[in-house]
Amino acid sequence: MPRKLIGFHREDERALEQLIEDKFTTLQELMDEAVADLLKKHGRPTVFREALKKSVSDGVEVKTKEAVPRRSASRRRKRR
């Protein structure tokens, strides 16, 4: 995966560094969690399988039969 350069405000960077120490984790793990939460918040799938399910469910139209009024036998006879 290509690397991206992301800038943080100093206060945010300090807060992240403190969180990294407190949780015994890495910046990458925190960023993965943050991105997954953001995508979930906006209804975007985070993994390929979810994306595939979403695309299939969005593209399938469920058509229902509309009730067609049936003509009575007496009306059919009149037309002939």
C-alpha positions, 0 to 999 in steps of 0.5 A: 500500500502506498504511504501517505504523509499526514500532518497534525497540529502540535496539540493533536500530535501530543495527544496522540503520542500520549494515547499511544503510550497509554494504550501500548499501541502504534500510530498505525493501529490508531489510524486504522481504527480512526479510519474504520470508525469514520467509514462506518459513520458514513456508511462506507464498507471497510473491507472488500467483502462488505463492499461487494455485499453493499454493491450487490444489495444496492444494485438489485431491484426488487420488483413486485407484481402489481395486482391486475384487476381480473375481469369477471366472466360476464365482462369477458363474454360481452367483449367477444 
